[in-house]
Amino acid sequence: MALPTDVAARRARACKTFLEQAHAATAAEGINPSTLHAIKLKLVAFAKRTELFPLADFAMPEAQARNHPLLVEDNDGYGLYLTISLPGKEAAPHDHGIWCANAAISGRERHVFYRRTDDGKQNGHAIVVKVGEVVVEPGTGIVMADHDIHSTEVVGDRPAIGLSLYGYALARFPSVTWFHPEYSSVRATPSRRHAA
Ligand SMILES: [Fe+2]
């Protein structure tokens, strides 16, 4: 049985290797549906290495959810996080403005995907329609392009724990757009692109 410090060191090395592979996957062609798919498969494979992510190394959220940075690159590099969402945690439909991939380590989270159908010309107004859904559980994951829209909901009575890879670090996130389908409304959070 390895000591916790050994696990942390192995995890750090594995995260570095993973990000090198993610960059290699996009180096030639950039970000497109095919390279995003490749990134998702790599993240799903990485999340299956559960021995690298013992729960004792990651504090539970006090409420709702918590992101633990695993490896966050400088400047406009990628951000890799271990995310824990408690049972009952939900997020309304939103668009991150930057691509991301998620893969489950344990637990289950439902992602519902939407498409915006209005022309975006009326301030505060938006219409989104559901286009699909997937339950992310161990062995599966999702990937989203810059302006894909999803909502999330933890399914069942266990926390949903997973890996999240974002095209930018969370601290340098662009504006996130939140949709309220019931009221056909939309609002955007301030961009953090110049904050960090
Ligand atoms: Fe999201």
Residues whose N, C-alpha, C, O or C-beta is under 5 A from the ligand:
A	BS01	LIG	none
